[in-house]
Amino acid sequence: MAKDGLTDSEIHRILGQTRRIALVGASNKPDRPSHGVMRFLLAQGWEVTPVNPGLAGQTLLGQPVVATLADAGPLDMVDIFRASDQAGAVVDAAIRLGARTVWLQLGVIDEAAAIRARAAGLNAVMDRCPAIEAPRLRISPSIVA
Protein backbone atom coordinates (compact mmCIF):
# COMPACT_ATOMS: atom_id res chain seq x y z
CA MET A 1 0.00 0.00 0.00
CA ALA A 2 1.14 3.56 -0.65
CA LYS A 3 2.53 5.68 2.17
CA ASP A 4 -0.66 7.77 2.19
CA GLY A 5 -2.92 4.73 2.65
CA LEU A 6 -5.22 5.77 -0.20
CA THR A 7 -6.86 3.23 -2.50
CA ASP A 8 -7.01 3.47 -6.28
CA SER A 9 -10.69 4.41 -6.07
CA GLU A 10 -9.87 7.27 -3.69
CA ILE A 11 -7.14 8.57 -6.02
CA HIS A 12 -9.55 8.22 -8.95
CA ARG A 13 -12.18 10.26 -7.09
CA ILE A 14 -9.68 12.97 -6.11
CA LEU A 15 -8.32 13.41 -9.63
CA GLY A 16 -11.77 13.18 -11.19
CA GLN A 17 -13.13 15.94 -8.96
CA THR A 18 -10.15 18.23 -9.42
CA ARG A 19 -10.23 21.06 -11.94
CA ARG A 20 -7.84 23.76 -10.67
CA ILE A 21 -4.34 22.90 -9.50
CA ALA A 22 -1.73 25.17 -7.95
CA LEU A 23 1.69 23.69 -8.69
CA VAL A 24 4.09 24.86 -5.97
CA GLY A 25 7.72 24.72 -7.00
CA ALA A 26 7.05 25.10 -10.72
CA SER A 27 10.20 25.32 -12.83
CA ASN A 28 10.90 26.90 -16.19
CA LYS A 29 13.58 24.27 -16.83
CA PRO A 30 12.19 21.56 -19.16
CA ASP A 31 14.33 18.85 -17.54
CA ARG A 32 12.80 19.37 -14.09
CA PRO A 33 10.03 17.00 -12.95
CA SER A 34 7.70 19.88 -12.03
CA HIS A 35 7.91 21.21 -15.59
CA GLY A 36 7.02 17.83 -17.10
CA VAL A 37 4.17 17.25 -14.67
CA MET A 38 2.74 20.69 -15.37
CA ARG A 39 2.95 20.05 -19.12
CA PHE A 40 1.14 16.71 -18.64
CA LEU A 41 -1.61 18.19 -16.44
CA LEU A 42 -2.27 21.03 -18.89
CA ALA A 43 -2.34 18.63 -21.87
CA GLN A 44 -4.92 16.49 -20.06
CA GLY A 45 -7.20 19.48 -19.46
CA TRP A 46 -6.53 20.51 -15.87
CA GLU A 47 -6.18 24.22 -15.13
CA VAL A 48 -2.74 24.72 -13.59
CA THR A 49 -1.35 27.82 -11.92
CA PRO A 50 2.42 27.67 -11.42
CA VAL A 51 3.64 29.03 -8.07
CA ASN A 52 7.25 30.20 -7.84
CA PRO A 53 8.26 33.55 -6.30
CA GLY A 54 11.43 33.65 -8.41
CA LEU A 55 9.43 33.41 -11.64
CA ALA A 56 6.38 35.47 -10.61
CA GLY A 57 5.11 37.72 -13.37
CA GLN A 58 6.47 35.47 -16.12
CA THR A 59 4.56 32.81 -18.01
CA LEU A 60 5.28 29.11 -17.89
CA LEU A 61 3.75 26.84 -20.51
CA GLY A 62 1.38 29.68 -21.32
CA GLN A 63 0.23 30.14 -17.71
CA PRO A 64 1.02 33.20 -15.58
CA VAL A 65 3.34 32.39 -12.69
CA VAL A 66 2.30 33.69 -9.27
CA ALA A 67 4.48 34.31 -6.25
CA THR A 68 2.36 32.72 -3.53
CA LEU A 69 -0.26 30.07 -3.07
CA ALA A 70 -2.72 32.79 -2.03
CA ASP A 71 -2.28 34.35 -5.48
CA ALA A 72 -3.23 31.06 -7.15
CA GLY A 73 -6.74 30.70 -5.71
CA PRO A 74 -9.37 29.55 -5.88
CA LEU A 75 -8.02 26.05 -6.14
CA ASP A 76 -9.00 22.45 -5.76
CA MET A 77 -5.57 20.86 -5.38
CA VAL A 78 -2.13 22.01 -4.31
CA ASP A 79 0.57 19.89 -5.98
CA ILE A 80 3.74 20.29 -3.91
CA PHE A 81 7.20 20.05 -5.45
CA ARG A 82 9.15 21.05 -2.34
CA ALA A 83 11.50 19.18 -0.03
CA SER A 84 9.77 17.18 2.67
CA ASP A 85 10.95 19.59 5.37
CA GLN A 86 9.33 22.50 3.49
CA ALA A 87 6.06 20.79 2.57
CA GLY A 88 4.33 21.38 5.91
CA ALA A 89 4.23 25.17 5.50
CA VAL A 90 2.65 24.74 2.05
CA VAL A 91 0.12 22.29 3.44
CA ASP A 92 -0.77 24.75 6.22
CA ALA A 93 -1.29 27.51 3.63
CA ALA A 94 -3.48 25.18 1.55
CA ILE A 95 -5.61 24.47 4.63
CA ARG A 96 -6.01 28.20 5.34
CA LEU A 97 -6.93 28.89 1.71
CA GLY A 98 -9.60 26.20 1.53
CA ALA A 99 -8.03 23.75 -0.91
CA ARG A 100 -9.70 20.36 -1.13
CA THR A 101 -6.54 18.33 -1.70
CA VAL A 102 -2.84 18.55 -0.96
CA TRP A 103 -0.70 16.33 -3.16
CA LEU A 104 2.87 15.75 -2.04
CA GLN A 105 4.98 14.59 -4.96
CA LEU A 106 7.14 11.47 -5.20
CA GLY A 107 9.65 11.43 -2.37
CA VAL A 108 7.87 14.22 -0.49
CA ILE A 109 6.71 12.81 2.84
CA ASP A 110 5.43 14.76 5.82
CA GLU A 111 3.16 12.60 7.98
CA ALA A 112 2.41 15.43 10.44
CA ALA A 113 1.31 17.75 7.62
CA ALA A 114 -0.88 15.01 6.14
CA ILE A 115 -2.52 14.50 9.53
CA ARG A 116 -3.19 18.25 9.84
CA ALA A 117 -4.67 18.33 6.33
CA ARG A 118 -6.96 15.38 6.97
CA ALA A 119 -8.05 16.83 10.32
CA ALA A 120 -9.05 19.99 8.45
CA GLY A 121 -11.10 17.94 5.97
CA LEU A 122 -8.66 17.88 3.05
CA ASN A 123 -7.55 14.91 1.01
CA ALA A 124 -3.86 14.29 1.61
CA VAL A 125 -1.96 12.39 -1.07
CA MET A 126 1.69 11.69 -0.39
CA ASP A 127 4.67 10.25 -2.27
CA ARG A 128 2.76 10.00 -5.55
CA CYS A 129 2.64 11.83 -8.87
CA PRO A 130 -0.59 12.74 -10.69
CA ALA A 131 1.23 12.31 -14.03
CA ILE A 132 1.71 8.65 -13.08
CA GLU A 133 -1.59 8.04 -11.30
CA ALA A 134 -3.89 9.65 -13.90
CA PRO A 135 -2.78 7.46 -16.84
CA ARG A 136 -2.56 4.38 -14.63
CA LEU A 137 -6.17 4.90 -13.51
CA ARG A 138 -7.34 6.27 -16.88
CA ILE A 139 -8.61 9.52 -15.39
CA SER A 140 -8.73 13.07 -16.66
CA PRO A 141 -10.68 16.15 -15.55
CA SER A 142 -13.27 15.43 -18.22
CA ILE A 143 -14.31 12.33 -16.27
CA VAL A 144 -16.26 13.54 -13.26
CA ALA A 145 -16.72 11.10 -10.41
FIKETI-623816 format. One record per residue (C-alpha): z negated, y negated, x; residue in one letter. Coordinates in steps of 0.001 Angstrom, whole numbers, padded with zeros to 6 digits, always signed. Layout:
BEGIN
ZYXa ...
***
This chain:
BEGIN
+000000+000000+000000m +000652-003558+001135a -002173-005676+002530k -002185-007767-000659d -002654-004730-002923g +000202-005770-005225l +002501-003234-006856t +006277-003466-007005d +006069-004406-010687s +003694-007271-009871e +006015-008575-007138i +008952-008224-009550h +007091-010262-012176r +006106-012967-009679i +009627-013406-008317l +011195-013184-011766g +008962-015940-013131q +009419-018233-010145t +011937-021065-010226r +010675-023756-007835r +009497-022898-004341i +007953-025174-001729a +008686-023688+001690l +005970-024862+004089v +006997-024722+007725g +010721-025097+007051a +012831-025318+010197s +016191-026905+010897n +016825-024268+013577k +019157-021556+012192p +017543-018850+014332d +014089-019375+012805r +012948-017002+010025p +012029-019883+007698s +015593-021207+007905h +017097-017827+007025g +014666-017246+004175v +015365-020686+002738m +019119-020049+002954r +018643-016712+001138f +016444-018189-001613l +018893-021030-002270l +021868-018635-002337a +020064-016494-004919q +019461-019481-007199g +015869-020508-006529w +015125-024217-006182e +013595-024720-002735v +011917-027820-001349t +011417-027668+002420p +008073-029025+003642v +007836-030197+007250n +006305-033547+008262p +008407-033652+011432g +011642-033405+009430l +010606-035466+006381a +013366-037723+005111g +016115-035475+006470q +018005-032809+004564t +017890-029111+005276l +020514-026835+003750l +021318-029678+001375g +017711-030139+000233q +015579-033201+001018p +012688-032386+003337v +009268-033691+002300v +006245-034311+004476a +003529-032721+002358t +003065-030073-000260l +002033-032789-002720a +005485-034352-002275d +007155-031056-003225a +005715-030702-006736g +005878-029547-009373p +006144-026047-008020l +005761-022447-009001d +005381-020856-005571m +004309-022007-002131v +005978-019891+000570d +003907-020286+003739i +005450-020048+007201f +002335-021045+009154r +000035-019176+011505a -002675-017178+009768s -005374-019588+010953d -003488-022502+009327q -002573-020790+006062a -005912-021384+004328g -005501-025166+004233a -002049-024741+002655v -003440-022289+000115v -006216-024747-000775d -003631-027511-001287a -001553-025182-003479a -004629-024470-005605i -005344-028200-006014r -001710-028892-006927l -001530-026204-009602g +000908-023749-008029a +001131-020363-009704r +001700-018332-006542t +000960-018546-002839v +003158-016326-000698w +002040-015746+002871l +004957-014587+004982q +005205-011470+007145l +002370-011428+009647g +000489-014219+007866v -002840-012807+006715i -005823-014759+005426d -007976-012598+003160e -010437-015430+002409a -007616-017747+001312a -006141-015014-000883a -009529-014498-002521i -009843-018254-003189r -006334-018333-004666a -006974-015382-006963r -010323-016832-008050a -008445-019995-009047a -005970-017944-011103g -003051-017881-008656l -001013-014906-007552n -001612-014295-003856a +001069-012393-001961v +000388-011689+001690m +002267-010248+004674d +005550-010000+002757r +008873-011826+002642c +010689-012740-000587p +014026-012307+001232a +013078-008649+001715i +011302-008041-001587e +013901-009651-003892a +016838-007460-002781p +014626-004380-002562r +013511-004896-006165l +016876-006272-007337r +015387-009524-008608i +016664-013073-008733s +015551-016153-010676p +018222-015434-013268s +016269-012334-014310i +013255-013543-016255v +010410-011101-016720a 
***
